[in-house]
Amino acid sequence: MIRNDMKKRMELARAKIYNALELGGGHTILSTGITGDDSRLARAVTDVGVKMIEPNHPAVALARGHRGVVTMHAAEQIRHEITVDQMAEVTRGVRAVCPADTYITVGIPGGFTEVVPMPLKDEDFMKMALAGADGLHTHKSCIEDLAQLVETAHKYGLLVDAYIGKASDLHTFGLPAETPEEVARTAKLMEDVGTDMIGLMTGMSYEGVDAGDIHPEIKERLQALVETVHVPTLAEGGINITNFQAFKDTKVNILVIGTSIDKMVEKAAQQAVKEFLSL
C-alpha cells in the first residue's frame, strides 16, 4: 500500500547524498557526535556547509551523561539503554533546525551489534521515518541480520549505511573482514543485499592518530572497498584535521567526523569560560 511512496522517499534521500557529493567534487563529510545530537550545533555545522548529519545512541548516552559516562568508550557499553523513542526525539530536533537538503542518518538501539537482545519492530522503523530520518546508521555483524534490517528499512523509506570492521576491534562495529580481499568480498555481499552506503571502520582509537599519513593497511582496505562497490563509501574512526587529506586521497566518498569535532568544541567552551573567569 505504501511501497511506491517509500520508493520515492528513498529517491529523495539518495538525491541529498549525491547532491552533497557533487558539491564536494565526489567527496563530503558526515558530522556526528555532539554536532548530530545537539540541535544548536547541528544547525551551526549545516550553516557552514555540512550536508550529512548522524545522531546515534552512544553519542546521546555520552551527551546526556547517561549513568555518568564521560567517554565514548564507556558510552558504547551502555548505548542499548537509550531508547528508540529518545532517538526519535533527538532526530526531530535536528530535522527541525537543519535545511531540508540535509541528509540525516540515525543510529538506534538494535541497529548496532548490541550486548543484550534489542529486536527491532516495524514500528521502530516507522518512528524514525516519521521523526525525519533519511536513513539508519548500522553496525550489524552478520550479513543475515543486515539483510533483514535493510529490507525492513526500505519498507519504510529509509536508506541504510553499514560498515566493515575487524574481529579484533575494541567494539563490534560491522561485518568482520581481516584482509583487503575479505573487505572486497564482504562489501560485495553488503551491496548485493541492498545496502545503500558501505563504510569501513579504521580500527583507530577515538582520540585520533598522529599527524600526517594513515597506516598502509588502512589505505589498502579502503582501496579494496572503493574499487569493489558502486554505492557511496564511507570511512570512520580517528579522522582528524591532520590526517584528513590522507583519508580524502583514498577516494572514499564520505569521511565521518565525530570525536575530533567534539574535542574542538570542548576546548572552545573551556577557553571561553577561562576568559570570563580571568576578568
Phi and psi in degrees as a GROMACS rama.xvg file:
@    title "Ramachandran Plot"
@    xaxis  label "Phi"
@    yaxis  label "Psi"
@TYPE xy
-119.845  13.1964  ILE-2
-57.9155  -50.3566  ARG-3
-71.2383  -32.437  ASN-4
-58.8899  -46.2318  ASP-5
-73.1235  -29.0284  MET-6
-62.1043  -42.9951  LYS-7
-67.6358  -36.0086  LYS-8
-61.4984  -42.5277  ARG-9
-67.9609  -34.4064  MET-10
-62.6633  -39.2078  GLU-11
-65.886  -39.3991  LEU-12
-65.408  -43.3194  ALA-13
-62.8252  -36.5282  ARG-14
-61.4847  -35.3124  ALA-15
-63.7556  -42.7753  LYS-16
-64.538  -49.5536  ILE-17
-70.7378  -27.3806  TYR-18
-66.1978  -42.2788  ASN-19
-61.7177  -42.3514  ALA-20
-68.0665  -37.8114  LEU-21
-64.7218  -41.9471  GLU-22
-62.5426  -31.981  LEU-23
-96.8825  11.6407  GLY-24
67.0587  37.1434  GLY-25
96.6514  4.163  GLY-26
-142.668  146.404  HIS-27
-155.964  177.056  THR-28
-116.003  154.459  ILE-29
-114.97  119.773  LEU-30
-95.5395  124.828  SER-31
-130.235  -161.95  THR-32
68.5285  -136.643  GLY-33
-63.1222  -30.4359  ILE-34
-72.9405  -19.6336  THR-35
-92.8998  -15.6037  GLY-36
-115.739  -2.29309  ASP-37
-122.23  116.604  ASP-38
-62.3532  -29.4997  SER-39
-65.1068  -43.5416  ARG-40
-77.5153  -29.997  LEU-41
-60.6797  -43.8693  ALA-42
-65.5931  -38.888  ARG-43
-61.0708  -45.5757  ALA-44
-75.0638  -33.1724  VAL-45
-72.4024  -26.6815  THR-46
-63.5146  -26.1942  ASP-47
-106.166  12.1803  VAL-48
122.165  -6.69383  GLY-49
-65.4449  132.746  VAL-50
-113.53  -6.32496  LYS-51
-134.326  130.001  MET-52
-128.818  143.87  ILE-53
-133.604  97.9926  GLU-54
-74.673  145.168  PRO-55
-150.742  158.387  ASN-56
-68.968  -34.0291  HIS-57
-66.7298  -36.9873  PRO-58
-67.2598  -35.1871  ALA-59
-66.6958  -40.1811  VAL-60
-58.586  -41.74  ALA-61
-70.1176  -44.5803  LEU-62
-62.0478  -34.42  ALA-63
-95.0166  1.32268  ARG-64
61.3825  35.5962  GLY-65
-58.4545  123.997  HIS-66
55.6456  25.357  ARG-67
79.1473  15.0897  GLY-68
-69.8674  140.219  VAL-69
-127.314  0.900105  VAL-70
-130.818  154.449  THR-71
-65.2244  -34.9795  MET-72
-57.4148  -45.9589  HIS-73
-66.8637  -37.4818  ALA-74
-63.5245  -34.1374  ALA-75
-62.6548  -27.8924  GLU-76
-71.1925  -26.8788  GLN-77
-125.289  18.9712  ILE-78
-59.4968  -31.1831  ARG-79
-65.9199  -14.39  HIS-80
-79.6825  -14.717  GLU-81
-76.5838  134.107  ILE-82
-90.8675  162.715  THR-83
-61.6932  -38.5174  VAL-84
-62.2441  -38.8717  ASP-85
-64.5649  -40.6187  GLN-86
-67.9169  -34.0764  MET-87
-65.2918  -39.2374  ALA-88
-63.158  -46.1538  GLU-89
-59.8965  -44.1827  VAL-90
-63.2468  -42.4667  THR-91
-59.7482  -40.1641  ARG-92
-65.6181  -43.738  GLY-93
-65.7622  -43.807  VAL-94
-62.1253  -36.3567  ARG-95
-66.2175  -27.6726  ALA-96
-106.911  -10.8488  VAL-97
-94.0509  153.523  CYS-98
-57.7103  154.429  PRO-99
-62.4212  -25.635  ALA-100
-87.9956  8.89521  ASP-101
-77.9966  126.602  THR-102
-85.8006  125.59  TYR-103
-116.914  116.992  ILE-104
-113.638  138.937  THR-105
-126.775  133.033  VAL-106
-90.5879  124.393  GLY-107
-125.365  154.879  ILE-108
-59.1988  129.857  PRO-109
100.043  -20.7502  GLY-110
-83.519  -18.3677  GLY-111
-99.1765  178.132  PHE-112
-84.9493  98.4486  THR-113
-88.8197  162.667  GLU-114
-90.9864  -5.98383  VAL-115
-131.469  157.981  VAL-116
-61.7028  123.229  PRO-117
-133.908  68.2741  MET-118
-67.2362  134.639  PRO-119
-91.5913  137.218  LEU-120
-104.108  161.672  LYS-121
-55.3338  -37.0735  ASP-122
-65.0464  -25.9258  GLU-123
-68.0324  -40.9162  ASP-124
-64.8145  -41.3932  PHE-125
-63.5847  -40.3883  MET-126
-58.1878  -43.3953  LYS-127
-69.8034  -38.3294  MET-128
-63.7997  -43.4033  ALA-129
-69.1237  -25.6479  LEU-130
-75.3271  -14.0746  ALA-131
109.691  7.88517  GLY-132
-69.4428  143.104  ALA-133
-92.4159  -25.9364  ASP-134
-158.512  176.398  GLY-135
-116.318  134.905  LEU-136
-94.8384  117.204  HIS-137
-126.243  154.497  THR-138
-136.727  52.5884  HIS-139
-72.0453  150.897  LYS-140
-113.729  8.36269  SER-141
-141.71  149.397  CYS-142
-66.4025  -31.3819  ILE-143
-66.7292  -43.7778  GLU-144
-63.615  -41.7715  ASP-145
-64.1298  -43.8484  LEU-146
-59.7266  -41.766  ALA-147
-65.8063  -41.1625  GLN-148
-64.8814  -43.8684  LEU-149
-60.4347  -45.433  VAL-150
-58.8044  -45.3959  GLU-151
-71.9735  -39.6596  THR-152
-59.446  -45.3166  ALA-153
-63.7113  -32.8056  HIS-154
-57.781  -32.3083  LYS-155
-107.219  19.8926  TYR-156
77.2934  20.8933  GLY-157
-105.768  132.519  LEU-158
-78.9587  169.233  LEU-159
-134.968  128.649  VAL-160
-111.211  131.163  ASP-161
-133.571  163.076  ALA-162
-128.525  158.771  TYR-163
-111.85  134.432  ILE-164
-132.073  -153.046  GLY-165
-127.588  150.17  LYS-166
-62.8619  -25.0141  ALA-167
-88.3862  -0.464613  SER-168
-61.3862  152.418  ASP-169
-57.3982  -41.6584  LEU-170
-124.111  151.299  HIS-171
-79.8167  106.792  THR-172
-119.647  25.1031  PHE-173
157.889  -174.502  GLY-174
-70.3  133.559  LEU-175
-75.8604  137.681  PRO-176
-154.769  117.854  ALA-177
-86.586  -42.2005  GLU-178
-106.708  162.285  THR-179
-55.5341  -36.7085  PRO-180
-64.5178  -39.8461  GLU-181
-68.8245  -35.6176  GLU-182
-58.7084  -45.6956  VAL-183
-62.8564  -45.4078  ALA-184
-64.6652  -42.2135  ARG-185
-67.0982  -42.4943  THR-186
-60.9414  -39.1854  ALA-187
-65.0459  -40.9896  LYS-188
-60.7263  -42.2468  LEU-189
-63.6751  -41.9744  MET-190
-64.9132  -38.9121  GLU-191
-64.4971  -29.6126  ASP-192
-89.3827  4.39687  VAL-193
99.8698  10.3183  GLY-194
-60.2443  130.877  THR-195
-85.0129  -29.0049  ASP-196
-142.343  140.12  MET-197
-124.231  127.767  ILE-198
-118.58  165.223  GLY-199
-123.011  127.06  LEU-200
-80.349  129.216  MET-201
-74.7502  -21.6915  THR-202
83.6106  0.959269  GLY-203
-81.9085  161.39  MET-204
-71.3962  164.117  SER-205
-66.0054  -20.7416  TYR-206
-82.8667  -2.00317  GLU-207
92.0222  -171.185  GLY-208
-131.752  175.946  VAL-209
-62.6764  156.772  ASP-210
-61.4303  148.768  ALA-211
106.576  -131.527  GLY-212
-78.4498  175.67  ASP-213
-113.8  160.731  ILE-214
-62.3263  139.745  HIS-215
-54.5269  -35.4186  PRO-216
-62.0673  -40.4024  GLU-217
-64.5689  -42.1593  ILE-218
-58.7062  -44.8369  LYS-219
-64.8081  -39.7126  GLU-220
-68.4979  -41.8355  ARG-221
-66.4067  -38.8595  LEU-222
-61.8379  -41.6552  GLN-223
-61.5016  -40.103  ALA-224
-66.0562  -51.8751  LEU-225
-60.8168  -37.057  VAL-226
-81.0118  -10.5524  GLU-227
-97.7175  -41.8635  THR-228
-104.617  162.45  VAL-229
-106.527  -9.48591  HIS-230
-85.1566  163.789  VAL-231
-58.8845  145.44  PRO-232
-113.673  154.193  THR-233
-132.897  156.937  LEU-234
-131.391  139.354  ALA-235
-144.438  139.001  GLU-236
121.263  105.578  GLY-237
75.4849  14.9182  GLY-238
-80.2772  125.622  ILE-239
-135.45  -175.794  ASN-240
-65.8339  -25.6632  ILE-241
-85.9541  -29.7038  THR-242
-104.679  3.47033  ASN-243
-56.5416  -47.566  PHE-244
-63.2005  -37.0576  GLN-245
-63.3282  -39.5472  ALA-246
-67.6706  -42.6454  PHE-247
-60.0272  -36.3351  LYS-248
-66.1433  -16.7734  ASP-249
-74.0837  -9.46614  THR-250
77.3176  9.54862  LYS-251
-63.7133  142.6  VAL-252
-74.4044  -40.6009  ASN-253
-130.547  124.422  ILE-254
-103.952  125.647  LEU-255
-91.8  120.157  VAL-256
-116.621  120.904  ILE-257
-131.037  -77.7887  GLY-258
-59.156  -37.3197  THR-259
-58.5245  -44.3655  SER-260
-70.2917  -39.4622  ILE-261
-53.7737  -46.8554  ASP-262
-64.6988  -38.2353  LYS-263
-63.9935  -42.1495  MET-264
-64.7336  -43.2269  VAL-265
-59.7106  -45.6364  GLU-266
-65.4452  -39.0275  LYS-267
-63.1173  -41.6526  ALA-268
-65.4644  -42.6661  ALA-269
-62.6817  -42.444  GLN-270
-65.5455  -40.0778  GLN-271
-62.6244  -44.094  ALA-272
-66.8532  -39.409  VAL-273
-59.5524  -38.893  LYS-274
-64.8166  -40.9662  GLU-275
-65.694  -43.2477  PHE-276
-67.0947  -23.7614  LEU-277
-81.9588  -11.2996  SER-278
